[in-house]
Amino acid sequence: KGKFVSSNNKLIRIKQNMKDEILFDYIYEILVLHGQKLYKSGSQYPQFDSKLFESFQIPLPPREIQRQIGSE
């Protein structure tokens, strides 16, 4: 439904105004690919870093390319 939850219960969702521009499956694959970069390490359990996420840039290719990435 366009929402993700991190290991320390941070909720990530696609903004309402972006739901027509970005596909959930594409975002999911991007987060799977780059997700470990968004966690602080050093403690027993890595913690999701909101500041890193705020500066994380997600490329926005055309929907057909997003669909292809999501399906592969």
VOPAGU-2260 file (C-alpha; in pm, 1 decimal, decimal comma):
REM VOPAGU-2260
SITE   aa  ch    i         X         Y         Z
SITE  LYS   A    0       0,0       0,0       0,0
SITE  GLY   A    1     297,7     230,0     -50,2
SITE  LYS   A    2     434,2     199,3     304,9
SITE  PHE   A    3     751,2      45,2     444,6
SITE  VAL   A    4     853,6      -7,2     807,0
SITE  SER   A    5    1218,4     -18,6     914,3
SITE  SER   A    6    1365,6    -239,5    1185,4
SITE  ASN   A    7    1331,9      33,6    1447,8
SITE  ASN   A    8     971,5     105,1    1348,1
SITE  LYS   A    9    1020,7     410,3    1129,1
SITE  LEU   A   10     740,1     437,2     876,9
SITE  ILE   A   11     830,2     535,0     520,8
SITE  ARG   A   12     555,5     612,4     272,8
SITE  ILE   A   13     522,1     750,3     -75,2
SITE  LYS   A   14     384,9    1103,7     -71,7
SITE  GLN   A   15      30,2    1130,1    -199,3
SITE  ASN   A   16     132,0    1367,4    -480,6
SITE  MET   A   17     396,1    1116,7    -600,3
SITE  LYS   A   18     173,6     806,8    -619,1
SITE  ASP   A   19      93,3     875,4    -985,1
SITE  GLU   A   20     459,5     924,3   -1074,5
SITE  ILE   A   21     633,7     642,8    -893,5
SITE  LEU   A   22     554,6     271,7    -875,1
SITE  PHE   A   23     562,8      88,4    -542,6
SITE  ASP   A   24     752,5    -210,6    -687,6
SITE  TYR   A   25    1022,3      23,1    -820,3
SITE  ILE   A   26    1066,0     198,1    -483,3
SITE  TYR   A   27    1076,5    -139,4    -310,9
SITE  GLU   A   28    1360,7    -257,5    -535,8
SITE  ILE   A   29    1555,0      67,1    -485,6
SITE  LEU   A   30    1522,4      34,4    -106,8
SITE  VAL   A   31    1626,4    -331,7    -117,3
SITE  LEU   A   32    1929,6    -238,8    -327,6
SITE  HIS   A   33    2038,4      66,9    -125,2
SITE  GLY   A   34    1862,7      16,0     207,3
SITE  GLN   A   35    2168,5     -80,6     411,9
SITE  LYS   A   36    2318,5     262,7     338,3
SITE  LEU   A   37    2032,2     419,1     535,9
SITE  TYR   A   38    2121,6     256,7     868,8
SITE  LYS   A   39    2364,1     367,2    1138,5
SITE  SER   A   40    2595,7      90,4    1245,3
SITE  GLY   A   41    2793,3      39,2    1561,5
SITE  SER   A   42    2521,4     -75,1    1796,7
SITE  GLN   A   43    2391,1    -426,7    1844,0
SITE  TYR   A   44    2103,1    -354,8    1605,4
SITE  PRO   A   45    2148,8    -113,1    1314,9
SITE  GLN   A   46    1921,5     190,4    1348,6
SITE  PHE   A   47    1744,2     358,1    1057,3
SITE  ASP   A   48    1892,5     706,5    1011,6
SITE  SER   A   49    1624,2     960,4     917,8
SITE  LYS   A   50    1885,9    1221,7     822,2
SITE  LEU   A   51    2052,6     984,1     578,4
SITE  PHE   A   52    1712,3     900,5     431,2
SITE  GLU   A   53    1621,2    1268,8     389,6
SITE  SER   A   54    1933,1    1322,1     178,3
SITE  PHE   A   55    1893,4     993,5     -14,8
SITE  GLN   A   56    1802,3    1068,6    -375,3
SITE  ILE   A   57    1593,4     821,5    -571,1
SITE  PRO   A   58    1617,1     844,8    -951,5
SITE  LEU   A   59    1279,5     886,3   -1120,6
SITE  PRO   A   60    1288,2     714,1   -1460,0
SITE  PRO   A   61     979,3     692,7   -1683,6
SITE  ARG   A   62     706,0     460,1   -1554,5
SITE  GLU   A   63     784,5     192,3   -1815,1
SITE  ILE   A   64    1144,5     171,9   -1691,0
SITE  GLN   A   65    1019,4     162,4   -1329,7
SITE  ARG   A   66     782,3    -119,8   -1424,6
SITE  GLN   A   67    1068,1    -310,9   -1586,6
SITE  ILE   A   68    1293,2    -266,2   -1280,7
SITE  GLY   A   69    1012,9    -370,2   -1046,5
SITE  SER   A   70     932,1    -681,3   -1244,9
SITE  GLU   A   71    1293,0    -798,2   -1284,5
